[in-house]
C-alpha cells in the first residue's frame, strides 16, 4: 500500500461519525447494511450520512450495491486488512517491541 493511500484512508476514519459508520458496516458482515437501516441505527440525518459515506467510498473502504430500490453499503474487508497490515508490517523493525496490552474498545 502506498503512503498517500494509507494516509487518505486513515484520514477518512479520523472523523468520529465516519468511524462509527465504518464500524457498524464492519460489524454487519458480508451482508452489509441498507442505508436506511444504517441511518436509523446511528440516528444520523440522511444528508449527513450521505456526505460521510461518500468520503468512505472515495477512499475504497466502503462499497455500495443497489438491490432493487435499496442501496446497501459494505465494508471492504480486503482493503481494511491491507490497511491494518500496512500499519503493523514494520512493527519494531528497528527495536524491540513492548508487551502488547490492548485496551477494551467500547
C-alpha positions as CSV (number, residue, x, y, z in Angstrom):
1,X,0.0,0.0,0.0
2,X,1.3,3.5,-0.8
3,X,1.8,6.0,1.9
4,X,-0.6,8.5,0.3
5,X,-3.4,5.9,0.1
6,X,-2.9,4.8,3.7
7,X,-3.0,8.4,4.8
8,X,-6.2,9.2,2.9
9,X,-7.9,6.1,4.4
10,X,-6.8,6.9,7.9
11,X,-7.9,10.5,7.4
12,X,-11.4,9.3,6.4
13,X,-11.5,7.1,9.5
14,X,-10.3,10.0,11.7
15,X,-13.7,11.6,11.8
16,X,-15.8,10.2,14.7
17,X,-19.0,9.9,12.6
18,X,-17.3,8.1,9.8
19,X,-15.6,5.8,12.2
20,X,-19.0,5.0,13.7
21,X,-20.4,4.3,10.3
22,X,-17.5,2.1,9.3
23,X,-17.5,0.1,12.5
24,X,-21.2,-0.5,12.0
25,X,-20.6,-1.8,8.5
26,X,-17.7,-4.0,9.7
27,X,-20.0,-5.5,12.3
28,X,-22.7,-6.1,9.7
29,X,-20.6,-8.7,7.9
30,X,-20.7,-9.6,4.3
31,X,-24.4,-8.9,4.0
32,X,-23.7,-5.2,4.5
33,X,-26.4,-2.8,5.7
34,X,-29.0,-0.8,3.9
35,X,-28.5,3.0,4.0
36,X,-31.9,3.5,5.7
37,X,-31.1,0.9,8.4
38,X,-27.7,2.5,9.0
39,X,-29.3,5.9,9.3
40,X,-31.9,4.6,11.8
41,X,-29.2,2.7,13.8
42,X,-26.9,5.6,14.1
43,X,-29.6,8.3,14.3
44,X,-27.9,10.4,11.6
45,X,-29.6,12.8,9.2
46,X,-29.8,11.5,5.6
47,X,-27.7,14.3,4.2
48,X,-25.0,13.9,6.8
49,X,-24.9,10.1,6.3
50,X,-24.6,10.6,2.6
51,X,-21.7,13.0,3.0
52,X,-19.8,10.7,5.3
53,X,-20.5,7.6,3.2
54,X,-19.2,9.4,0.1
55,X,-15.9,10.0,1.9
56,X,-15.6,6.3,2.8
57,X,-16.5,5.2,-0.7
58,X,-14.0,7.6,-2.4
59,X,-11.1,6.0,-0.4
60,X,-12.4,2.5,-1.1
61,X,-13.2,1.5,2.5
62,X,-16.9,1.1,1.6
63,X,-18.6,-0.2,-1.4
64,X,-22.3,0.2,-2.3
65,X,-24.6,-2.1,-4.3
66,X,-28.2,-1.5,-5.4
67,X,-30.7,-4.2,-4.6
68,X,-33.9,-3.0,-6.2
69,X,-34.6,0.4,-4.7
70,X,-32.4,-0.2,-1.7
71,X,-28.8,1.0,-1.5
72,X,-26.7,-1.4,0.5
73,X,-23.3,-0.5,2.0
74,X,-20.5,-3.0,2.6
75,X,-17.2,-2.7,4.4
76,X,-14.3,-3.5,2.0
77,X,-12.7,-6.2,4.2
78,X,-9.6,-6.9,2.0
79,X,-8.8,-3.2,2.0
80,X,-9.3,-3.0,5.7
81,X,-6.9,-5.9,6.3
82,X,-4.4,-4.3,3.9
83,X,-4.6,-1.0,5.8
84,X,-4.2,-2.8,9.2
85,X,-1.3,-4.8,7.7
86,X,0.4,-1.6,6.5
87,X,0.2,-0.2,10.0
88,X,1.9,-3.2,11.6
89,X,4.1,-4.6,8.9
90,X,7.2,-2.9,10.2
91,X,6.4,-3.0,13.9
92,X,9.5,-2.9,16.0
93,X,11.7,-3.3,12.8
94,X,14.3,-1.0,14.4
95,X,14.0,-2.1,18.0
96,X,12.3,-4.5,20.4
97,X,8.6,-4.4,20.9
98,X,7.0,-3.6,24.2
99,X,4.5,-6.1,25.5
100,X,1.1,-5.7,23.9
101,X,-1.7,-4.7,26.2
102,X,-4.8,-3.9,24.2
103,X,-7.4,-1.7,25.9
104,X,-11.0,-2.8,25.6
105,X,-12.8,-0.8,22.9
106,X,-16.3,0.4,23.8
